[in-house]
Amino acid sequence: MFHYGKDHLTAGKALAILHGALNAQIAEDTRTKIQGCYEAVVDIAGDHQAVYGINTGFGPLCNTKISPDETRELQRKILLSHSVGVGEPVTADIAKLMLILKVHALAKGYSGIHTEVLDRMIWHISNDVTPVVPAQGSVGASGDLAPLAHLFLPLIGEGQVRYQGQTRPAADILQQHDLAPLQLGPKAGLALINGTQFIAAHAVMVVDQLHNCLAHADLIGALMIEGLQGSRRPFHEALHQTRPYPGNRHVAHRIDALLRDSAIMEAHADCDRVQDPYSLRCIPQVHGASRTAWLHLKELLEIELNAVTDNPVVFNRDFTISGGNFHGQPLALPLDYACLAAAELGNISDRRSYLSLEGKHGLPKLLMEETGVNSGFMLLQYTAAALVSENKGLCFPASADSIPTSLGQEDHVSMGSIGGRKALRVCENLRRILAIELLCAAQALDFRRPLRSSESLEALHAHIRQYITFAEEDRIFAEDINRAAELIGSKELLGVSKRYLRDEEVVFERF
């Protein structure tokens, strides 16, 4: 059981709640704290002293005093006026993650929101009544204003939701379940739309998907080393103790363990090749650097998931602070870093796929014995090249830009929402790039018969061949790419490899 606002949230726990593997609720002592903060806000709303967002307007209207009678209408209108999102909706998983992260942030007890609002949000999570949230419109500064406004329109009976495979008006679903729209109390609307949960939800997905790609990149890279008769020596522990980046050492340890006791490796131990191309022998340095970027994002995201990103922050009746905890810069920068790390992982993967097509080191050109009539695996690398190029174009850092908003009141914004969306798209492209390398590596390994690889790599190869057969002639390779990408997404190969790998640097294996 996870307790919102009380227990420590991680990306892994957020995903477990999302997928129903971990139950979550609000503990009674947490409810008491939330209620105390709500009562403080009610008192402030009726006071003559101006406190931003409680008895004043928002943004450039921060100096406009709002009467107690206008407070409730103000909360409703802030959700309506800020629902300006455009474009395709985010996935149901992203929207549901936003709800999970927002409940946890509000349950910290510094936002002055009533527990009935949190209970309704938990109802949406538990019953898979997921708000429809357009992907575009946030600049990642005063919180993810537009997407969060859309996320919470259903609380007041507005907007649309996904439910049982259909998109329907939220009002209809509430009526179907005998639920009335909520009447939001003072500051509730502002508390709902202030925060970084759109950015953070994307970051959770990036942490998960990039980790999966990093783990598979090592496995596929080891398969390709075998297929290309590469050397094991660049992965020796002694070498990486002389430049002991943890990510590099972790990758080198994994590759070395996967290549151990390979008959293919032993068969060319005394060959005249002095050294391999960079895309083979520099796997620890390149994959390792991307792992470092992943770790940086994971660690900062964990801080954000357990932070209060509202404004103002209410400590008690007499102490509120209007600050900038909603600003997305702390996640915007590491998301751009992670985006670059993912793109580089695809860049080096494509180079390995290209090497396998050259017809060197005992492999047939284009990884097929009878070419001419057959084009072999040539066009698969075209697709990888296209995806790699697309990723390069997506690497421009969103956080390098800032366009003032709110009549200059919000004069520096993070654009972290754009960075999160871009990073996730790069990870999705990366999975397909790795799928192409997986196909090439498995095909290359088959040409090494009758020699056998290590027990671990043979087990991985056998599992791949359960889904994708050896290609003797041309076929619709898009189907193979899709199957390989699905196999990577399923994480089945990681389950196979766990029997043979004992990872020492657990910091790279847990989140």
C-alpha positions, 0 to 999 in steps of 0.5 A: 500500500502506498500513502499519498503525500506521506510515502516516498514516490519514485518513478517505479512506484508511480508506474506500479500505481498506474498499472494497478500493481500498487494500491494507493490511498490517503492516510488519516493523519495526512487527511488531518494535515490537508484539512488544517491547510484548507481551513487556513485558506478559508480564513485567508480568503475572508481577510482584508490582507491580499494573498495571491491566488486566494483573495486576488486574481491570477497572473497579471491580475495579482493586484486585483482583490477578489471578494469572498462571494466571488472566490468560488466562481473564480476557481471555476473560471480559472479552469475554463479560461486556462483550458486552451490546449491544442493538438492530439491528446496525450495518451491515457497513461500520461493523463492518468500519471498526471492525476497520480502525481498531482494527488501526491503533490496536493496531499503534502498539505501545503495547497489548501485544497479540500480532501473531497477534491483529492477523493474525486481525483482518486476516483478517476484513477481507480475507475479509469475515468481518464480526462482528455488532455491536449498535448500542446499549450504548456510553456512549463513555467507557472505550472503546466497550466493548460494541460492541468486545466484540461485534466481537471475540467471533469471535476466541475462537470466539464471537458471529456474523458476516456472511459471503457474505450470511448471518449465521452463528455465528463458530465455524462460519466458523472451522471452515470455514476450518480456523482455531482460536479464539485464546487471548488473552494478558495484557491482550489482552482489555482492549486490544481493548475499550478504544478509540473505534473505534465512535465513530470509524467512525461519524465516518468515515461522517459525514465522507464523507456530510456532505461529499457532501451539502455538495457537492451542496447547492451544485449543487442550490442553484445550480439552484434559484437559476436556477429561481427567477430569483435574483440572482448578486450575493450570490456576488460575490467582493468581498462575501465578501472583506469577511467572509472565512470560508473556508467562505463564500468556498468556497461563494460561489466555487462558486455564482458559477462555476456561474451564470457565462454563464447566459442565464436570469440575463442575461434578468432582470438589470434586473428590479425585485427588490431582493433574494432571500429568505435561503434563496437569497442567504445560501447562502454563509453557511449552507452555509459554516458547515456546511462549517466544522463538517465541517472541524472534525470531519475534522481532529479525526477525523484525530488520533483515527484515528492515536491510541492510545486504549487503557488502560493505555498501555505505553511499556516494561517499567518505564513504563506509564500508566493514563490516559483516552485511551479517553474519547470526548469529543474526538469527541463534541463535534465530532460533535454540531456536525456533526449540527447542521450537517447539520440546518441544511443540510436546513433551508435546502434545504426553504425553497428547495423551498417557495419553488419551489411558491409560483407566483411569478416565472413558475413555475406553482403547485406546479410543474405547469401543470394543478393541481386534478386534479393536486396537483403537487409539494405533497406532496414538500415535506411529506416534506421538512418531516417529515425536517427536523423529525425532524432537529431532534429529533435535534440535542439534543447527546448529549455534553451528557449523562453517566450514571456507570457502573462503580460510580462509577469511570467517573463522566463519560462522553461519549455520543459513540457516540450522537452518532455514530449520530445524526449519521449518521442526520441525514446520511441524512435530509439526502440525501433532503431534498436529493433533493426540492430537486433534483426541484423545482429541475430541474422549475423550470428546465424552465419557463425554456425556451427560455432556457438556463442556464450550460453547467455547470448545463445539463450537470447538468440533462441528467444528472438528466433521464437518471434522472428525467423532467419531471413533466407530471402526478401520479405516484408521486413516492416513486420519483422521490425514491428515484432522486434520493437514489440519484443523490446517493449515487452522486456522479455529479453531482459528476463532471459538475460537476468539468469546470466547477469549479476549487475553490480551497479544497482543504481542503474537497474532500479527506479 
